[in-house]
Structure formats: structure tokens, C-alpha cells
Amino acid sequence: MLAAGALIGKYVVRRKIAEGGMAEIYLCSSRGPEGFEKDVAIKRIRSFLAGDESFVRMFIAEARVASRLNHANLVQIFDFDKHEDTYYLAMEYVRGHSLWDVRKRAKELMEPMPSTLVAHVGAEVARGLGYAHRLSDKGHSLNLVHRDVTPHNVLLSFDGAVKLTDFGVAKHSASSTAAGVLKGKFAYMSPEQSRGEPLDARTDLFALGIVLWEMLTGGRLFDGDSDVAVLRAVQSSAIAPPARVNPDVPEPLSAVVMKALERDPAQRYQTAPELERALAGFVLAHAKSVDDTDLGGYLRGLYAEELAQEAAREGPRSAAAPSGEPPKEPTAMMHQAAAAAGISAPVSPDEDVHASTHVVDRSRPRTEVRSNPSAPTLELPATPAAAPEAAAPPPPPARRSSPSLPKVIADLPAPSAPAPAERGSGPRAAPAAPPTTMTLPAVRRPSRATVGMRRALVVTGLLGVGIAAAGVTIVVSRTLDAPAPAPAPVAAAQPPPPAAAAPEPAPADAPPPSGEPAAGTISSTSATEPAPETEAVRQGTLQVKVRPYADVVVDGKTYRKELQGTASFPLPAGPHRVRLVHPSEPYEATVNIRPGKVTPVEHNFLK
């Protein structure tokens, strides 16, 4: 299944509408300049069928035939193309449901479609069939026959439109079908179609009669335990008038349907316009107001909850990139580049607030660094020439046992910088005074053992440049099980010794004096607690075997799309919910995976 934002040719996928055994249908957007956007339905061949030449030829034939159709009661074809390794059709999007879905929903809510409305829908379908049957090419009739008029292929929109779709098995005079080959759904075939005899437009009228009979009665006309039993029922089972099954059906409408269901084609309606006029005449005679034919109002009542959820889900469409990709959030690399350029970097809401740098501006005399918008601000002088006056620290917050780290650092005096020696004159200048050492307690965070150390490391890392410039070494002392001690007093910076008595500077790789950490480093008096070792997860193997194909979903996660045959999946030991998704019906089972064992799951969807 394609995710939202994926591309099918020049169309951007929004969501999946439906799927069948041979194709998938997606709601997509066709976009153009100046904000132009149009919804289309994309019918895409399943990937494993793209290599079936006979099926591809049938799909291409559907595109050629359907491209000639232009009628209000037929779904229009906009485009046909090949994307990657499969073909697709771009069709008119009908915002609504199929007649099959509507009948099922009406039975669930105990709100059957009124007889007058059923006749109205039948008249609209007959009108579209009449146009298709009369279609010609350069004055020569194509003798087009749909051969698959079923409730699944009659689409009803929330605006009241009725449209016939799916000419995938349509037959015209230029095509031929091998003797004995059946195409279409068995339960909606005419007797002559079930016998493999030559067909004409009257076979579509018989199929439409079956659709009307089932809508009026709420049952199935031809049914059986197998395809052979269904075909026998089509050819020989008795057909009861709809008025006998459902007394609410008026006799005139029942008579129209029974004439369409005559097994002898010569006794049926001979053309689609003839059936259309019979149905439209019943509507005119029995409709008491325009509300009796308000198909859109009836559908909106059936699907009121769905429409409300759709309105809440869709909302105003946000502007997207032409490629359909969502806007990218700032990354760590973007933050680093922004800091190097001396500008503010945006912060994504999904990022850890403790690791985000907000302001780095070298054009200002003072630099502000924040690791958390709600934390106090640390300001350091831009030049260490003059030490600021010491200010009395404010009282610590009520919930803290020691002053916060940024506040203690802000109160540190900056050492005076020695004047640089002129090149080539006088003795060598004395090195800077040894850095002042201060021990600071880390704030104890009772919620999680590692949060305090993480915050201290992140904040200190952000302030490393400013602290090094001030000549201060921070030693973070942290004890998890004991209360945080009070901060040690800060030793005042000593003035530099005379230049004549200046000692030789120590080599760069010389170790620091005993008991004194190296400048610019962070030490801890107690080692970080080691993470507890997790026990290795014991695993077993799930072996799935399906026919002909299915999507494998385990515990709500899709492990394989359109699996054909057998595949194995390693899973943790224990119970798991396995779901095999196939267009016919899903199969579910709960399995218990044992360590080191293979647990099989097998299902045949062809039975």
C-alpha cells in the first residue's frame, strides 16, 4: 500500500479508497500552477499482476474503451499511463459509496432505500448503459456490452449523482472472447452469459434487473455453495416477484423488474432506453415530492457520522511541496550551521529541549546562551579585561537545595587579562594565572537517575567556550543517594607573578598538578551508575503459508505485503495476533511462539 504523499506518475497520493483482487484504488490530487488542485481516483494494477500479459492487455483495453465514454452517468477517464513497473488509470473521483455499501449500511441501520428511490437509481444506470450501447467510432457502432453491472460498480455520490464504472470486462465488436470463457461476477450474469453464448446489450439489462431485485427485497437472488451452484441458479432457479418477497414494493415496479429478468432475451426490454422510460414513468407516477428522489439527502443521513469524521480529519488542506513531501524540521546539522554563522537556529517541537541552542550572536557585546526557554539566563562578558562587581546571589528556588548552575557561574569574577608583550622587545611575557577551580553540585532529579547528569553535560557543553575564556574549570560533583552538598567557596583569582620570576610553561602534554583537574575538563566524584543489563529476548519463528496471496500483519504491524507462498518471520516468544488480509475476507488467528521453535499458520483464500 502506498503511503500519503507518495507519487503515482504526476499524482500525489492522499489515501487508499478500496482494493480488489486485481487492482487498488487511491484518492490522489492533481496539482498545477497557482494553487490548482483536483481530486482524482487512481486505479493501479497490483504489482504481482503487472507481469501477467493477459491481464495487462485487458487493463489497457479498459483504458481504450473507457476513454471514449463521456456521459453524466458514467465515470470519466482522465489519464492512462505507466508508473515504475505497473499501469494505472486516472478517473473521476466520486465522493460517496457504491450501491453494495449502501445496501449493507441500510440493512445495519434498518433504513431500507425507498422503492421510488430504487427506481430512480435504476433509471440513471439505464441511461448510462444506453449511451454506452450506442457508442460508435467514425459512424460504426462498437456494440459495447458492459458485462459486469453489479452493485459494486454503481457509485452513488453524496451530491445525488449515479455513475456506472469499471468497464474492465467490457466487450465490443472489435474484441473477441474464447468459447466457454466467463467474465464477470457469476451471481449477476444473464443466462446466456453463464452458458458462454454470444452477448448483446440485453445481457446488461438482465444484470440491472438483478440489482434492482436485490435492492427492493434486501436479499440475494442467485446464491449457492459454489460457483457451479450459482451458475445453475442463474440458468434454472425460480425467480419470485419482488412484491411477493417484500409487500412494500408496488406492483407496477415489481412488474418492470420481472420483465427485465426474463430468461429469454426476446421477452426482456430490448434496449436500455426502453427500461429507463419504464422506471422513470414509475417515479413520475409515485413520487409525491422532489424529496422522494433526493438520493444525496438519503446518503447523507446514512453516513452522517462518517461525514462528520471526514470533515474533522480533512480540515483545511495545508500547502505542501510540489513533490508531496512534508516540510522538513530543523536538524542538528542546521543548528550547528546556524551557530557557526552567528544567527538563531529554529527549534523543532520534536527535538529534545535540553539539546537545542537558541541564540548565538557574536555581533552583540554580550552573548546569551539558553538550553531551556524556562531556565535562567547566563550572561558572560564579551571581553575579560575588567571583572564585573560581585553581586549578592538571590535566594535559591523553593524546590532546589542548592543554587542553580547558571546562576553560580554568572557570579564568577573574570580574571584580568595581562597586557600582550611587544614582539622582539623585553623578556617573554608571563603565562596567564592558573585557572580557578570550583566544585559545583549537580541538581538532583528524583524522576530519573540519568536526567541530572545529562542536563549537566549538555549545559556545560553549551557554555564551554565562554567558561574557557573566563579561565574557570568546572568540577561537577554528583551523588545520587545523598542530598546535594552546598557549593564550595570560590577562590579569588591571584594576580600574576612578576615577569622576571615567571616559571617556564609546562609542556602541552604534561599531566596537571596532583589533585587539580586539567583546565576545560569536567570530572565527577562518583562514577555514573551502570545501566542494568537486560535479559536477552528469546525468539521463535512464525511460518506463514497463504494462497493465492495476502498481507501478513502481526500485532497490528505489517510484516509483508502481498505474500505469495511461504515466508518465515522471527518473533519474541509468547502469544501473538496474526492477521492475513485478502480482498475477499481477512483471516485472524492467535498463535503462541515458543523459543527456538517454528509455529506454522496456513490459510487458503481460494476455498
Helices and strands as residue ranges (DSSP letters): E 7-8, E 11-19, E 23-31, G 33-35, E 37-45, G 47-49, H 53-66, E 77-83, E 86-92, E 96-98, H 99-109, H 115-133, E 136-137, E 140-141, G 151-153, E 154-157, E 162-164, G 186-188, H 191-194, H 202-217, H 227-236, H 242-245, H 251-260, G 265-267, H 272-286, G 290-293, H 295-302, H 304-314, H 332-341, G 353-355, E 366-369, E 378-381, H 405-410, E 436-441, H 451-462, H 464-469, E 472-477, E 539-554, E 557-572, E 574-581, E 587-593, E 598-604
